[in-house]
């Protein structure tokens, strides 16, 4: 599966504080996963991950935060308004 979104690198000295904040802010999402993050494709296939252990909060269709199927442009517009 291919998913588009926004990724942030956390400063090591503030990582714990930021994660604590995110755990409260993102609690309305249905799934919390640690996944590899790929930034490059070669002939439509992912190459080596840029990050091995990206923390991801996921909204499913049952969530009030689920945006549904969206184009990359739609997601970019949404991210720009956060």
Backbone as JSON, one array per atom type, in Angstrom:
{
  "sequence": "XXXXXXXXXXXXXXXXXXXXXXXXXXXXXXXXXXXXXXXXXXXXXXXXXXXXXXXXXXXXXXXXXXXXXXXXXXXXXXXXXX",
  "N": [[0.85, -1.18, 0.0], [0.38, 2.27, -0.57], [0.93, 5.31, 0.96], [0.49, 8.75, 1.55], [1.83, 11.54, 3.28], [2.84, 13.69, 5.96], [6.02, 14.03, 7.4], [8.03, 14.41, 10.3], [11.17, 15.18, 11.68], [12.29, 14.69, 14.88], [13.92, 16.71, 17.34], [16.54, 15.32, 19.18], [16.94, 16.03, 21.9], [14.46, 16.91, 22.69], [12.71, 14.95, 22.17], [11.31, 13.03, 23.86], [9.53, 14.72, 25.3], [8.01, 15.77, 23.18], [6.83, 13.44, 22.12], [5.24, 12.67, 24.31], [3.39, 14.78, 24.28], [2.26, 14.36, 21.73], [1.02, 11.89, 22.13], [-1.21, 12.56, 23.6], [-2.47, 14.53, 21.98], [-2.94, 13.11, 19.59], [-4.65, 11.06, 20.27], [-7.19, 10.49, 19.32], [-6.95, 9.09, 17.01], [-7.16, 5.89, 15.4], [-5.19, 3.91, 15.18], [-1.87, 3.28, 16.2], [1.3, 3.06, 15.05], [4.65, 1.84, 14.49], [6.61, 2.25, 11.83], [8.52, 1.56, 8.8], [9.77, 4.31, 6.87], [9.54, 5.34, 3.65], [11.04, 7.22, 1.09], [11.74, 7.24, -1.5], [11.07, 5.95, -4.74], [11.59, 3.35, -7.07], [10.95, 2.53, -10.22], [8.29, 2.3, -9.45], [8.46, 0.81, -7.12], [9.31, 0.65, -3.66], [12.43, 1.76, -2.39], [15.31, 1.37, -0.23], [14.41, 2.13, 3.17], [14.13, 5.51, 4.35], [13.87, 6.12, 6.98], [13.84, 3.88, 9.63], [12.1, 3.48, 11.78], [9.55, 5.06, 12.03], [7.13, 6.86, 13.81], [3.71, 6.53, 13.54], [0.45, 7.78, 13.31], [-2.75, 6.65, 12.65], [-5.79, 7.14, 10.99], [-8.75, 5.35, 10.66], [-11.58, 4.39, 8.6], [-13.63, 4.53, 10.44], [-13.03, 6.6, 12.09], [-13.44, 10.01, 13.16], [-11.58, 11.67, 12.13], [-10.83, 10.7, 9.69], [-9.92, 11.28, 6.42], [-10.6, 10.18, 4.06], [-10.22, 8.87, 0.7], [-7.75, 10.59, -1.01], [-6.11, 12.88, -3.21], [-2.6, 13.58, -3.79], [-2.28, 16.33, -4.02], [-4.59, 17.27, -2.69], [-4.05, 16.38, -0.08], [-1.76, 17.87, 0.43], [-2.81, 20.46, 0.47], [-4.45, 20.22, 2.75], [-2.48, 19.71, 4.75], [-1.14, 22.13, 4.67], [-2.89, 23.8, 5.94], [-2.9, 23.17, 8.58]],
  "CA": [[0.0, 0.0, 0.0], [1.12, 3.52, -0.65], [0.26, 6.37, 1.7], [1.21, 10.02, 1.53], [1.58, 12.34, 4.47], [3.9, 14.59, 6.39], [6.9, 13.44, 8.41], [8.85, 15.38, 11.02], [12.28, 14.66, 12.47], [12.26, 15.33, 16.2], [15.23, 16.92, 17.95], [16.77, 14.29, 20.19], [16.83, 16.55, 23.26], [13.05, 17.2, 23.0], [11.91, 13.84, 21.65], [10.4, 12.49, 24.88], [8.5, 15.73, 25.57], [7.14, 15.86, 22.0], [6.05, 12.19, 22.06], [4.2, 12.77, 25.35], [2.39, 15.71, 23.76], [1.55, 13.71, 20.61], [0.18, 10.81, 22.65], [-2.48, 13.18, 24.01], [-3.08, 15.2, 20.83], [-3.31, 12.17, 18.54], [-5.37, 9.91, 20.84], [-8.43, 10.22, 18.6], [-6.68, 8.19, 15.88], [-7.48, 4.5, 15.72], [-4.03, 3.02, 15.16], [-0.54, 3.86, 16.41], [2.26, 2.07, 14.55], [6.02, 2.24, 14.18], [6.78, 1.68, 10.5], [9.58, 2.17, 7.98], [9.34, 5.44, 6.05], [10.23, 5.35, 2.36], [10.92, 8.51, 0.41], [12.11, 7.06, -2.9], [10.55, 4.82, -5.49], [12.31, 3.0, -8.29], [10.01, 1.78, -11.07], [7.07, 2.06, -8.7], [8.73, 0.02, -5.93], [10.07, 1.36, -2.63], [13.83, 1.38, -2.16], [15.63, 1.31, 1.2], [13.72, 3.16, 3.94], [14.87, 6.67, 4.84], [13.78, 5.99, 8.44], [13.39, 2.51, 9.94], [11.11, 3.41, 12.85], [8.74, 6.28, 12.08], [5.89, 6.75, 14.57], [2.61, 6.91, 12.66], [-0.92, 7.73, 13.84], [-3.56, 6.35, 11.48], [-7.25, 7.2, 11.13], [-9.48, 4.42, 9.8], [-12.86, 4.92, 8.16], [-14.5, 4.73, 11.6], [-12.56, 7.77, 12.82], [-13.91, 11.33, 12.73], [-10.46, 12.33, 11.45], [-10.54, 10.06, 8.42], [-10.13, 12.2, 5.31], [-11.02, 9.45, 2.87], [-9.24, 8.79, -0.37], [-7.42, 11.94, -1.45], [-4.93, 13.02, -4.06], [-1.45, 14.21, -3.14], [-2.55, 17.78, -3.96], [-5.57, 17.49, -1.62], [-3.36, 16.22, 1.19], [-0.86, 19.02, 0.61], [-3.64, 21.6, 0.88], [-4.85, 19.98, 4.12], [-1.32, 19.9, 5.61], [-0.8, 23.56, 4.72], [-3.86, 24.51, 6.79], [-2.79, 22.73, 9.97]],
  "C": [[0.89, 1.23, 0.0], [0.3, 4.6, 0.05], [1.13, 7.61, 1.66], [0.88, 10.78, 2.79], [2.76, 13.23, 4.75], [4.71, 13.9, 7.47], [7.75, 14.55, 9.02], [9.96, 14.65, 11.76], [12.32, 15.42, 13.78], [13.67, 15.55, 16.73], [15.4, 15.95, 19.12], [16.55, 14.79, 21.6], [15.39, 16.88, 23.65], [12.12, 16.05, 22.6], [10.88, 13.32, 22.66], [9.24, 13.45, 25.16], [7.51, 15.81, 24.4], [6.26, 14.61, 21.88], [4.94, 12.21, 23.1], [3.06, 13.67, 24.89], [1.57, 15.05, 22.65], [0.62, 12.6, 21.1], [-1.18, 11.34, 23.11], [-3.19, 13.76, 22.78], [-3.63, 14.21, 19.8], [-4.15, 10.99, 19.04], [-6.66, 9.58, 20.12], [-8.2, 9.33, 17.37], [-6.8, 6.75, 16.33], [-6.26, 3.6, 15.89], [-2.75, 3.82, 15.37], [0.45, 2.78, 16.02], [3.64, 2.68, 14.45], [6.36, 1.49, 12.9], [8.0, 2.27, 9.8], [8.99, 3.27, 7.11], [10.19, 5.47, 4.78], [10.0, 6.69, 1.68], [11.26, 8.39, -1.07], [11.45, 5.83, -3.48], [11.44, 4.59, -6.7], [11.39, 2.08, -9.08], [8.78, 1.36, -10.28], [7.25, 1.24, -7.43], [9.58, 0.82, -4.95], [11.5, 0.84, -2.56], [14.07, 1.39, -0.66], [14.92, 2.43, 1.97], [14.66, 4.29, 4.36], [14.93, 6.65, 6.36], [13.21, 4.6, 8.72], [12.19, 2.5, 10.89], [10.34, 4.73, 13.02], [7.45, 5.99, 12.87], [4.76, 7.32, 13.73], [1.28, 6.77, 13.4], [-1.84, 7.64, 12.63], [-5.05, 6.44, 11.83], [-7.86, 6.19, 10.16], [-10.82, 5.06, 9.43], [-13.82, 5.2, 9.31], [-14.16, 6.0, 12.37], [-13.15, 9.06, 12.27], [-12.83, 12.07, 11.96], [-10.12, 11.73, 10.1], [-10.89, 11.0, 7.27], [-10.65, 11.5, 4.06], [-9.9, 9.4, 1.86], [-9.01, 10.2, -0.89], [-6.2, 11.92, -2.35], [-3.8, 13.64, -3.26], [-1.69, 15.71, -3.0], [-3.55, 18.1, -2.85], [-4.91, 17.39, -0.25], [-2.43, 17.39, 1.47], [-1.65, 20.24, 1.05], [-4.08, 21.44, 2.33], [-3.68, 20.25, 5.07], [-0.96, 21.37, 5.72], [-1.73, 24.36, 5.61], [-3.8, 24.08, 8.24], [-2.13, 23.76, 10.83]]
}
